[in-house]
């Protein structure tokens, strides 16, 4: 919608308000999404008109749009739920829980369970976090304060919270001006024209004597006449231009289409559309080419893609009535250099192990791959390049190796379970290795995948079968099964070497995005019907695409031939660029690399430093130079948790940066040492008698020529880098074994005495809650004690720490959780056992008597069963079902108790 059309809506809103059409005003505000009337919103919240509140909000945002929107809806629905509980309307509360609040369980199951447990309380104020809940009116007012903060911080409401400033009755004035202009154009204008309709243009009837009267300068109905030429034809303004029908080349729903790929010449400058299960995949891009950097949704979007954009679990937390927005913290970013690794060759690709957070896979420009344990700085494995079976190699590969033996790793990547890794080389070949968690790599498959370089490799699960997806200089994308290396699919359609692939899935629908060095983006299903989209990436050159960790947000980063870099987020429902991130220099010195982490941050290597962005903000957060020594466009990679960041250096090394969580992780690993039977780690020194491998010079290819190799795009910091192959000790590939040293220095321990106002008794069992926020003890007198750490300035996470003393917690009723005891046997001599459910909601415990099941929120006994003898000696909840408990007995038997049916089997 053009800016003049938008302004016309504001004029209509003003007119309706002046005419007292209040309901119509708010309906138009909602349907247009141009102006959020905070006063109307506040009135509806204070009146408890929850359906109208959500209906009005939905004109501007949906639950899944971003974390601010998610919190807004959560607060409203939580308040509605609490009010139903306060009225003792359990049926309504259950309905709200199922229909409105269950949507939040998909990203925070513990939160949903805690909210559900409020149904079991006589008064939800028995919950510690809700103990200060007042009456309904005050609770709504408190919530309104937080909602206003969230709305003002939400980028989707940007420029929508203030009504434009213009004179009253502006629409009437414009109509009068138009009528005056029409009257001035009359052949025989009458002094007092009779304006009877606005539906047709005004025209005066000729006067009886044919004289031309003077214009109506004092007509009170229409006002003064503008000067000639002041008002051009209104059609030139844009709001009333005819609507153009969509191009037939736009595919309405490519996932359901059986037609082959269609060209899109009219949309070449637009971005791609993205997969949505059971809805249209591709739409016309709504955002004009020159406005792709807008930070808010297009006003005329048909709908937003239904996706939950989850961040950390604490983004929507259950902490009483009020919540504050999730704010950026310096501690969340990986800015501290904690390790430096000497690889010995120019690093081309890196990837952290998906489970072992400190294992780093590295590939170099001389074809080597290495495994590093960054915690101990140990190289666990090293594999120099070689063709495993030269007799099976194709003739093009043999000729390529004969003409030039130099070979580089283009990409190395872990499989989804960390048991396999894949390596794509600059000549024809892909290698697959199996990985033993102790550090051993074994050759699995060698595939002669492409003619020329293999530019990217990724793991995927088409048809529930683990495969690898590769792309290459031969302009093809191929899919191979990882068991036997059989080719499953070949996708052809690119007109230039394919630079990268990004396999993904939405629910059960699997697909692949691919980019080529001519800047084209294509999307493919696992069929033979060709690509579903064909668009230009920003920069029209080398681009890589990546999803956020939760798979709901798609980003791309690329560099043009002129050195202009573009980091963008795609709007998956509109097939348009939603946000363009700023902060790149005008001319980057190489192809900028990027990565995503924690569903929250983006990082890119540019200008000899690392640049960070919040995903929801186009402006750069900060930069880090990692104490210097970085190349112009360093390569980088986060580990899965986002606590560590590996960055390449200009001296053939790697720096590991960490945030506060990463620093703690590495401190824990610092005590690890290699077994005495293994030789100590030494820097790998280059051999003196090997020939130097010359790294290829970066040459920016033209769009047309298909014979350009992507391998020439890898080295960007020096025109001629001379490298030597490293010599590795024979035992480097051997399995490393570790041991944790004993704590020998008292300074390594910090003591904390927990406050206890209950009668002292010997502690016989002690356990942390699964959340890490509390500590539960069972005393010899069969009484349980629970200590909770509170969120404070000294302990913002609220987790267990020796730096802050916890509070001994009891419910308002003062109830103690006390086990049944065996009267015939002293409690001090009885076997004690305890177990917590996975969500910390229940504790199963025994002290020689019956086994008791307690509610951790109220300390009430839910049930007691199994009178001794024999007595219970060990308890364990089923990991997937809290209703199933295994009970070990003192007679060596094991019983299974089902809470649902209250029986032991």
N, C-alpha and C positions, 0 to 999 in steps of 0.2 A: 504494500500500500504506500502510495506516495506521501510526502510530507504534507502536501496541501489537503489530501484526503483526511489525513490524521487531524489537521487543524480544523477541518470541517466538522469532524466528530466533536471536537471541543466546543465549537460554536453551537452545535445542536444541544450538547449537554447544558450549556449556559442558558439557551432558550427554554429548554424543558424545565430547568430549575426555576427560572423566572416565572414560568407559567404554572408552577407548583405541581408538576407531574413527577412527584418524588419517586414512586416505584419505578417508573419508566427510566428516570435518570440512573438509578442504581443498576437496572437491568442493562442499560447501554454501557455503563462503566464496566460491568462484568463481561459482556459479550465482546466489546472492543478491546479490553485489556490495556487501555491507554492511560487510565487514571484510577488509582486506588484511593478510594475515599476513606481515609483513616477514621473520620468521625462516624461515618455510617458503620464501619467495622466495629468500632468500640461500642456503639449503641447496641448492636446485635449481640456481641459477646456479653455485655452486662445484663442483657435481657435473657440470656441463655437460649437464644434462637440458634441452636447448633447446626441444624440443617441449612439454614440461610447463611450462616457463617462459612460453612464449607463450600456451599454453592458459589458464594461470592468470591472466595479465595481461588476456586478452581478456574476462574476467568484469568488468573494471573500466574498460577503455578500449580503443579501437581506434587503429590507426596514424594515421588521419586526423582524430582528434578535436581536437587542438590541437598547438602546437609542442613542448610538453613530451612528449606521448605519442609524437610522431613521433621525437623524439630517443631516447626510451627504446627503441623498437623498432629504430631504426637502430643503436644501440650494441650491442644483443644480436646482431643479424644480422651486423654487421660482425665482432664477436668470433668468431662461429661460422665465418664465412668465413675469417678469418685463421688459425684453428686448423686448418681443412682444408688451407690452403696450407702451414702449418707441418708437417703430416703428409705433405706431398707428395701429397695426395689430390686431384689436379686435377679428376677427374670430379665429386667431391662439391662442390668449390669452384665449378665451373661451375653445378651444380644450384642451389646457394645463391644464386649471382649472379642467375640467371634467375628463380627462383621467389620469392626473399625480398627481394633488394636492388633489383630492377628497378623496384619501386614508387616508389623515390625519384628515379628518372630523370626523372619527369614534372615535377618542380619544380626539380631541380638536375642538369641533364644533364652538366655538367662534372664534378661529383662522381662520378657513375656511371661516366663514362669513365675517370677516374683510378683508381677501384677496379678496373675491368676490366683496366687495364694492369698491375695487380699479377700477373696470370696470366703475363705475358711475362717476369717476373723469376725468376731462379734462387732467390732468397731475397727475400721481400718487404721485409726489413729494409734492402735497398738503397735503398728509398724514404726520402728524407730525413726525412719526418715519422714514419716507423715505425722509424727506426734504433735507438730506445731500447726497442723492444719486447723484453721479457724472456721468461721461460718462461710456459707456459699458466696455472699457478696464480697467479703474481703478476699477470699481465694480467687475470685474472678478478677478483682482489681490487681492483685499481685501478679496473676498470670498475664494480664494485659500489658503491664510494664515490660515483661520479658518478651511478649509477642511483638511489641513495637520495636524493641531492639533487634529482634531477629529479622523483621521485615525490612528495617532500615539497612541492615547489613547484607541482605540478600541481593545479589546482583540482578536478579530477575525483576526486582522492583525499582531498579535504577531509573531515574527520570520519570517515574510514575506516581510519585508521592506528592507532587505539587502541581496545582492547576495553573496553566499559563496565565500570565497577567495581560488582560486587555480590557478595553472599555465595556461597560454594560450594554446590553442590547445590541451587541456587535452584529449578529446575524440580520436583525431588522435593518440596521444601518446599511449593510451591504446590499440588501434587497432594494432599499430605497435608491441607493446609488445606481444600481442596475436599471431600475425603472426610469430614473432621470436620464440615464444614457440612452435608453431606448426611445424616450420621448424626444430627446434632442435630435435623434435620427429620423423622426417623422417628417414626411414631406410637407405636411400642413399641421404643425403642432398647435394645439389649442391651448389657450391660457389656463384653463382649469380642466385638465384631463380627468376622465372618469375611469379610475382603475377598478375593474370589477373582478379580475382573476390574475393569479400568478402562473396559471398552467400554460398560458400562451404568451408570446411576446406582445408587448403593448404597441398599439398603433392608433393614431388619431384619425377620425374621419375628416375628409376635406371640408373647409368652411364654405359657406354659400357664395361668397364673392371671390373665392380663390386666393385671397390675400394670405400672406404668411405672417401669423401673429408672433409676437416676441415670446421667447421661452419662458416658462413658468418659474421665474426666479423666486417667488415668494409663496409657492405652493406649500402649505403646511403638511400635506400628506406625504409628499415624496422628498422634500428637502432640497438643498441647493444642487444645481447641475454641475457636474465635474467639467474640467477643461477638456477640450478635444484631445484625444490620444491618451488620456489618463487611464482608461479602462480597455485593455485589449479584449478580444473575444474570450469568453470564460473557458472555452474548450482548451485554450492554450495553457491553462493553469494545471491541467492534469486530472482533477478529481472526477470529471465527467467524461473522460475518454472511454471509448468502448473497451470492453474486456476481451482480450485476445484468447482464443481457445488454445489449450495446450497442444504442443507439437505432437504429431502422431509418433514421432520417434521416441518419446518418453515412455518407458515401460511402466505400466501401472502396478504390476506385481510380478517380479521376475521369478519368484520362487514357484509360482503356479503356472508360469508360461512355458509352453512347449515349443515356442518359436525360437529360431536361432538368434544369435546376437545381432542387434541392429545398430547401424551407425547413428551418431548423435551430433551432427555437424552444428546444429543450432545451440548446443549446450556444451561445446568443447571447453569453454572457459569456466564451467561450473564444476563443483566437486561431486564425488560419487554419492550414491545412496547406499544404505547399509541394511543388513538383514534384520527383519523382524519376523518372528514366527507367526504364521497365519495372517499376516497383514502385508500391505504393499511394501516392496523393498525399495522402490525408487520413485521419487517425485521430482517435479520441477524444482530446481534450486530457487528459493524465494529471495535470497539475499543478493543484491546486485554485486557485480564483480568488484567494484570499488569500495564495497562496504563489508568485506568479509571480516574485518576486525571488530565488528560490533560486539559488545559484551553482553547483550541481552537478546532474548528470542525475538524473531521477526513477529511483528504485530499480527499478521494474518496467517499464522501457522494453523494448519488444520487440526493438528494435535501433536502432543509430545510423545515420544516413544516411552512405553511403559517399562521402565527399568529402575531398579533400586540402585542408587549410587552410594554404596556404603563406604564409610571411612573406618576409622577405628571404632571399636565397640563402645567407647565412651562418648561418641558423638551424640548419641541420644541416651542419656543416663537417667535412671530412676532415682532421683535424689530429692524427693519432696515436691513441693509445688513449683518452685522456681528453677529455671535452668538458664545458664548463660551460653552464648555462642562459643563454639570451639575456636579458640584463638591460636594463632601461630606462635610457636615457642622455638627459640634458638636451639634448644636441646634436641628438637626433633630432626634437625638437619645434620647430615654427616659432614662435619667441617674439620674435625680434629685428625691430623695425620698420626696414625698409631703404628703403622708398619711400612717398611720399604723393602721390596723384593727385587732381586737382581735376576732378570730373566736371561739376559745375555744376547737377545735378538729383539728386533723391533716387533712389538706386540700388535697383532692385527685383530684379535677377537678374544673375548673373555666371557665366562659364564659361571655363576656360583651354583653349587649343588643345591637342588631343591629342598633337601632335608638337612644335610650336614652344612650348616650355615657358614662355616669357615673354610670349606673346601672350594678352591678356585681353579677352574679349567682355563688354560691359556693356550692360544695358538699364535704362531709367529710367522714372519715373512720369509723364513727359510724352511717352512714346512713342519717345524717341530710342534708337538703339543706337550704340555706339562700339567701336572696336578700339584697345587700348593696347599698346604695347611697354613693359612695365614696367621693363625694363633701362635704357632711355634716357629713360623718362617721356614718350615721344612718343605722341600720339594719331594712329594711322595712318589711321583712317577714322571718319567720323561721318555717320549717316543719320537725319535727323529723320523723324518719322512723316508719311506721306501715303498716301492710297489710290491705288494705281498706275493702276487703271482704274475710275473712278467709274461709267462707263456699264455696266460688267458687275456692279456691286455690287447685292446683293439689296435689296428695298425695306425689310426690317427694319433692315439696316445703314444705309441712307441715312437712315431716320427716326431711328435712334439717334445718328448723327453730327449730324443737324440739331437734335435736342433738346439734345444735350450734346457739344460738340466735344472735350472733354478725353478723352484716351486714354492708357493706361499699358501698359508692357511687363509681362506677368505672368511670362514665362519666356523666356530665350534660351539656346540650347544648340548646341554644335558637333556635326556628324556624326562618325561613327567614324573616318573617314580625314582629317578636318580640311579637306576640300575644299568643304564645304557647311555652312551654319548655318541654324537655324530660330528664328523669333521668334513667340511667342504673345502676342496683345494682349487688352486688357480688353474689346474690342468685336469679336466675330465673326471677326476676321481672323487668318490666319497668313501670315507672309512667309518665303520661302526665298531665301537668297542663295548664290551661288557665291563662293568665296574663292580669290584668287591668293596664293601664298605671299609675294609681295612686298608685300601689304597691300591689294590692290584688292578691293572688294566689288561684285558685279554682281547686279542683280535677276534672280531665276530664276522663282519662282512666287508668286502671290498667291491664297490659298484662302479663300473665305468659309465657314469651317469649322463654326461653331456659332451658335446663336441666343443672344445674350448674350456673356458673357466666355469667352475660351479660356484656361483656367486652367493648362494644362500642355502641354508638347510634348516628345517624345522620339523618337530614331531607333531603328529596329528592322529585322530582316532576316527577316520571314516568307517562307517559300518561296524563300529565297536572293535575295530582292528587297529593295533598300533602300527603306524606307518611313518615314513619320512617323506617330506615334500622338498624337492630341490628345484632350483632354477639356474639358468646358465646363459652363456654367450650365444648359444644356438637359438635363443628367443623362445625357449620352451620351458614349461613347468611340468615336472614329472612326480608321480607318487609311487613309492616302493614299499612293499611290506618288509618288516624288519626281521622276519624269521628266515626267509630264503633269499631275499633281495629281488623278488619278482616285481616287475613293473605292473602297477595296477591301472594308472591313468596317465595320459599325456594331454596337456592343454596347450593348444597352439592358437595364436592370434596376435601376439605382440609383434611389432615391426622393428624392434630394437632389442639388444641384449636385456634380459630380465635381471633387475638389480636386487630385488628382495621379494620374499613371500611372507604372508602373515595368515596362517590357518587359524580358524576360530570356529565357534559354534554358538548358536542360540537355541537353547533347549535341545531338541533332537536334530536340528538342521546344521549340517557341517558345510563350511565354505572356506574359500581361500581368497585373500586379497593379494594382488601382485603389482609391483611397480617396475617400470623399465627406464632405461637411461634417456629415453625421449620424453620422459615426464608423464607417460600414460599410466593410469591406474585402471586395473581390470578386476572383476570379481568372478569367481567360478564356483559352481556346485560340482559335486563329484558325479558328473555325467558327461555326455559327449555333445552337449548342445552349445558349446562355445561360451565366451564371456558374457556376463550379464550387464556390465557397465563399461564405459570407455570414456574416461575423462582425463583432464590435465591436472597434475598435482601442482601445488604452489611452487613456483620456481622452475617447473618444466625440466627437471633434470633428475639427479639422484635423490630418491626419497625412500625412507623406511617408515613402516607403520607398526604400531604396537597398541595393545589394549592395556587398560589399567589392571591391577592385580585381580580385581573381582570380575573382570571381563565385561564391564558395562559401559566403559567409556573408551573411545577410540581416538588415538592421537597419531600424528605423522610429523616427521621432521625431515627437511630436505634443503639442499643448497642448489642454487642456479649456477649456470656456467659463468655468470658474472660475479659469483661469490655472495649473492644475497641469500640468507638463510631464513627459513620459515618453519616455525613450530606452531602447530594448530591442533585444535580439537574439532572433531566432526560432529555435527548434529545428525544423529542416525535416523531420525524420523523424517527430516526434510532433505537429506542428502546434500547438506550444505555445510560450509565451514561455520561452526558456532562461535569459535573464539580464536583469535590470533594473538600469540604471546609476543610481547615486545622485549627488547633488550639486546638484540644481536647487533654487532657492528655492521656497517654498510657493506663491507667486503670481507667475508670470512676467507681465511687462508687455506681452507680445505673443506671437505664434506663434513658438516657438523654431525656428530653422533649424539644420541639422546637415550634416556631410559626413564621408566616410571617406577614409583614405589608407594606403598602404603595406601593406594587409592587416593592419594592426596598431593604428592609432590612430583614435579618433573625436574630433570637435570639434563643439561647439555654442555658439551665441551666446546668452548669458543674463546678466542682472544687470550690464549695461554692461561685459561682459568676455567672453573666450573661455575655455571650459572644455574640458580634454582628458581622455580616458580611454584606457587600454590596452584593446583589445577583449576580452582575457581576464580582466579585473578589473573588478568592478562599482564599485569605489571610484574617485573622480576622482583623476587624476594631479596636475594643477596647473591654475592659472588664469593668464591673461595679460590685462592691461588695455590693451595696445598703446599705452602712454604716454598713456592717457586719450582722451576725445573720441568714444567709441563710443556708439551708441544703446543703449536698454535691451535689445533683442534683435537684435544685429547679424547681417546676412547674411554668409555666408562661403563660400569655395570654395578647395579645394586644386588645385594643378596635378597632372599625372599622376604625377610622381615624388614628390610629397609634400614637395618642398623649398621651395615657396612657398605662402602662404596669403593670399588676398585677403579683406579685411574692410571692410564699409561703415562710414562715420563719420556722426556726427550733423550735420555741416556739408556734406552733399552731396558727400563725397569717398570715397576708397578708400585704405586703408592696406595695404601689402604686407609681410607678415611672412615671415621666412626662418629655416631652420635652418642648420647649418654648410655643408651642400651648397649651399643656396640662396644663401648669402652668397658662396661661391666662384663660383657661376654669375654673379651680378650683377657681381662684381668683374671678371670676364672681359669683361662687356659694357660696363663703364663707359668703356672706351677708345673705344667706338664714337661717332661723331659724324655728324651729317647732312651730306650733300653740300653744298658751298659754294653750289651753285646753288639750294638750297632755303632758304626763309626759316626763321629759328629758331622753336622752339616757344614759344608764348605761352599763358598761361592763357586759356581761353575765357570771355569776359565776357558777361554778359547784355545783351540789347538793351534800350534804354530805352523803346521804343514798342510792346512786345508786351504782350498781356494776361496777367494772372497766371492760372495754372492752379491751381485749388484741389484739393489731394489729398483724397480721400474720407476721412471719419472711420471708424475701425474700429468696426464694430458687430458684436457676437457674435451670429450668427444662431441662431434656434431650430432644433431638429432637423427640424421638420415642413415649414415653408414652402419650397416649391421655387423661389420666384422670387428668392431671395437671390443676389446676385452675388458671386463670389469676389474680384472686384477690390476690394471694400470691405475685404478682409482684409489687403491688402498693406501699408498704412502704419500703423505701430504705435507710433511714438515721439512723435507730436504729433497733437493732434486736428484741427488745421487748419494744414497746411504750405503756404505760398504759394510757388509756383515760377514761374520764368520760363523761356521757351525760350532756349537759348543761341544766340549768333551764332557761326558758325564761318567762319574764313577759307576762301576758295574753294579754296585749294590743299591744304587738310587732307586731302581725299579722294585726293589724288594719291599715287602710289607713292613711298615713301621709299627712298632708296638709302643704303647705309652703306659706310664704309671703316674698316679697322683701322689706327690710327696706328702709326708706327714707334716702337720702344723707343729713347728718346733719353737716358734717365737711367740711369747704371750702377747706381743703387740699386734699380732695378727687376729686377735680375738677381742671383741667388744661385748661386755656383759651388760645386761639390763634386767633389773628386778621388776617383775610385773606387779602392779597394784592388786591387792586382794583384801577385801573387807569381810570375806566369809571365813568361817573358822578354818584354820590351817589344817591340812591333812596331806599325807604323802601322795604325790602324783604317781600314778601307776601307768597311765597311758597319755600320750600327747600327740596331737595331730594338727597340721595346718589345714584350713579350709582350701578347697580347690581354687578359689578365687585369689588366694594369697592375701586376703584382707583381714583374716581372723585366725585365732589360735584356740583350739578346744582341748581341754584337759579333763581327764577322768581321775578322780581322787580315790584313795583307798576306802573312804567312807561311802562310796557309790554316788557321790555328787559330782555333776559336771560343772565346769567353769569355762566361760567363753570371754575372750578378750578381743576387742575390735580396735583396729587402728582407724582414726578419723582423718578426713582430708583437711589439712591445715597448710599454712604457708611453708612450714618446714617439711611437710610431707604431702605435697599436692596430689600424688597418686593414690594416697590412702592405703598403700600396701604395707605389709609387715616390714619393720625396720628396727634396728637397735638404736637409731638416733632419736626416736620419739617413743615415749611410753604409751601403750594402748590403754583403753578403758575396759574395766570389768563390766560386762554388759548383762543386764537382766531386763525382762519385759516389765511394763508398768505394774503388772499384777504382783511382781516379786516372786513368782513361781521359780522353784529350783528344779532342774532336771535331775531326778534321783532314781537310780536303778533299784529294782527289786533285789533283795539279798536272801541268802540262804541262812535261815535261823539256826541251823544245826552246825554251821561252820563260820568262824570269824571272817569278816570281809577282808581283813589283811591277808588271809591265807587263800582266799578265793581267786580264781583266775579272772582277770578283767580283760575285756576286748571291746573294740569300738570301730565303727566304720561310718563314713560320710557318703551320702548320695552324690552323684556327679554334679548336681546343681546346688549343693550345699543346703538344700531345703530340709533334709531329714538326716537324723543320726540314729543308727542302730547300735545298741550298747547292752552289755551284760556285766554283772559283777558277782557272779556265782549263783544268782537266782534266775528268774525268768528273763528272757530277752525282751528289751523294751525298744519301741520305735517312737522317737520324739519328733515333734515339729520344731525346727530350729528358730522359727520366728516367734512362737508363743511359748516354747518350752513345755507344751502340753504333751501328755502321753497319748499317742495315737492308738497303740495296741500293745499288749503283752502276751507272750506265748512261750511254750516249751518249759514247763517246770522241771527242775533237776530232780534226781540225777538222770542222765549225765548233764553236766553243765556245759555251756558254750565256752569255747576257748579262742575262737577266731571267727570274724565276720567279714563278708565281702559283698558289696552291691554289684549286680550285673552291670557291665560298662554301658550297655545300650538301654537297659530297662530298670529303672529304680524300683520297680515292683517285685523284682526277683532278688532274693538274698541267699547267698550260700553261707552255711553255718557249720564250722568245724566243732566237733564235740570232744570231750575229754576221754571218751571211749574209742577214739580214733575214727569215728564215723563222720560222714558229711551229710547234712540235711539241706534241702532246698525249700525255702519258704516263699510262697506266693502271696503278696499282700492283697491282691485283688479278691482272692477267694478265701483268704485267711486260713490257709492250711499248709502243712509241712508235707513234702513228698520225699 
